[in-house]
Amino acid sequence: MIVILEGSNRSGKSTFAEKLKEEANRKGLKCFVYRKRMSEQNEFDTDQNKMFEFMMNMLAEILIESTKNDLVIVDRFHVTEKIYGKIFRGYDNEFIKFLDKLLSVCQAKIIYVFSEYNHINDISKKLEYEKIQDYFISECLYGKYETERTYVKFKDISEMDKSVSGIMRWIYEQI
């Protein structure tokens, strides 16, 4: 099974991914967390065609991992690119619908991760993250995706364990 965590920067996706992995391992599932960022390749200096090629290569790697593991947790993917591509690179990503269709055929699931950003002291950074999170909330509620989705929201890291348990129950229902 492929589970994709989506959400704005600093919302807790990576921490949530690690906690999900720990819980999956505890329940006897073989789990892999996939992280690869275009930012490692200078995300601001790319065009839509390069991004499409990059993301198709990512999808191939994710699918290969899904044949070796019971659960592959992807730390952000196509919804993030739709939002950040528009904000930072100035293009609408028409290929996102194509990627989403492929993911739905693979029965991947999307989990939106929302945070109240209580862990960020710099008020200007907090406001910036909250503004971007509004785009993710809009995509979560109104985005037209074929991939099944749900969301988790927590005030701080201490609430995360309860969300992990709930999501693991949801994952088991899907398997």
C-alpha positions in Angstrom: 0.0 0.0 0.0 1.2 3.5 -0.8 0.3 6.4 1.6 1.2 9.9 0.6 1.6 12.6 3.3 0.8 16.1 2.0 1.0 19.4 3.9 2.8 22.6 4.1 6.4 23.0 5.3 6.9 22.4 9.1 3.4 20.8 9.5 4.8 17.6 10.9 4.8 15.3 7.9 8.3 13.9 8.5 7.7 13.3 12.2 4.3 11.8 11.4 5.9 9.5 8.7 8.4 8.2 11.3 5.8 7.6 13.9 3.6 5.8 11.3 6.6 3.7 10.3 7.3 2.8 14.0 3.7 1.8 14.5 3.5 -0.2 11.3 6.7 -2.1 12.2 5.3 -2.8 15.7 2.2 -4.3 14.0 4.4 -6.5 11.8 4.2 -4.6 8.6 7.4 -4.0 6.5 7.4 -0.3 5.9 9.6 2.2 3.9 9.5 6.0 4.1 10.2 7.6 0.8 11.7 11.1 0.8 13.0 12.9 -2.3 12.8 16.6 -3.0 13.1 18.6 -6.1 14.7 21.2 -3.8 17.8 19.0 -3.6 18.0 19.7 -7.4 17.4 23.5 -7.2 13.6 23.5 -7.2 13.3 27.2 -8.2 15.3 26.7 -11.5 13.1 24.2 -13.3 10.3 24.1 -15.7 7.1 22.0 -15.9 8.6 19.4 -18.3 11.6 18.8 -16.0 9.4 18.5 -13.0 7.1 16.0 -14.8 10.1 13.9 -15.7 11.4 14.1 -12.1 8.1 13.1 -10.6 7.5 10.2 -13.0 11.0 8.9 -12.0 9.9 9.3 -8.3 6.7 7.4 -9.0 8.7 4.6 -10.6 10.9 4.4 -7.5 7.8 4.4 -5.2 6.1 1.6 -7.2 9.3 -0.5 -7.0 9.4 0.0 -3.2 5.7 -0.9 -2.9 6.6 -4.4 -4.3 9.2 -4.9 -1.5 7.2 -3.5 1.4 3.7 -3.8 2.9 3.5 0.0 3.3 5.3 2.8 1.5 4.9 6.2 3.2 5.7 9.1 0.8 6.7 12.3 2.5 5.0 14.7 0.0 4.4 14.3 -3.7 2.0 15.6 -6.3 -0.3 17.8 -4.3 2.7 19.6 -2.9 4.0 20.2 -6.4 0.7 21.6 -7.5 0.7 24.1 -4.7 4.4 25.0 -4.6 4.8 24.9 -8.4 2.2 27.6 -8.7 3.5 29.7 -5.7 7.3 29.5 -6.4 7.7 28.6 -10.0 4.7 30.3 -11.5 3.0 27.5 -13.4 -0.1 25.4 -13.1 0.7 21.7 -13.2 -1.6 20.0 -15.6 0.4 16.8 -15.3 -0.8 16.5 -11.6 -4.1 15.1 -12.8 -2.3 12.5 -14.8 -0.1 11.5 -11.8 -3.2 11.4 -9.5 -5.0 9.1 -12.0 -1.9 6.7 -11.9 -1.9 6.8 -8.1 -5.6 6.1 -7.9 -5.1 3.0 -10.1 -2.4 1.9 -7.7 -4.9 2.4 -4.9 -2.6 5.0 -3.2 -4.1 7.1 -0.4 -3.4 10.7 0.5 -3.2 12.0 4.1 -3.2 15.7 4.6 -1.2 16.8 7.6 -2.3 20.0 9.3 -0.7 21.7 12.3 -1.5 24.8 14.3 2.2 25.7 14.2 2.5 26.2 18.0 6.1 25.0 17.7 7.2 28.0 15.6 8.1 31.1 17.7 8.9 33.5 14.8 5.5 35.1 14.1 6.3 36.1 10.5 7.4 32.5 9.7 4.3 31.2 11.4 2.0 33.4 9.3 3.9 32.4 6.1 3.3 28.7 6.9 -0.3 29.2 7.8 -0.9 31.1 4.6 0.5 28.2 2.6 -1.4 25.7 4.7 -4.6 27.5 3.6 -3.8 26.4 0.0 -3.4 22.8 1.3 -6.7 23.0 3.2 -8.4 24.2 0.0 -6.9 21.3 -2.0 -8.0 18.9 0.7 -11.6 20.1 0.7 -12.1 21.2 -2.9 -9.3 19.6 -5.0 -10.6 17.3 -7.7 -8.5 14.2 -7.1 -9.3 10.5 -7.8 -7.0 9.3 -5.1 -8.8 8.5 -1.8 -7.8 10.9 1.0 -8.2 11.8 4.6 -6.5 14.2 7.0 -5.1 14.6 10.4 -4.8 17.8 12.4 -3.0 18.4 15.7 -2.1 21.3 17.9 1.4 20.0 18.7 3.6 16.9 18.5 2.1 15.5 21.8 -1.2 15.0 19.9 0.4 13.1 17.1 0.4 9.6 18.7 -3.4 9.6 18.8 -3.5 10.6 15.1 -1.1 7.8 14.3 -3.3 5.2 15.9 -6.4 6.5 14.0 -4.5 6.5 10.7 -3.2 3.0 11.3 -6.8 1.8 11.8 -7.7 3.5 8.5 -4.7 1.9 6.8 -5.8 -1.6 8.0 -9.3 -1.0 6.7 -7.8 -0.3 3.3 -5.5 -3.3 3.1 
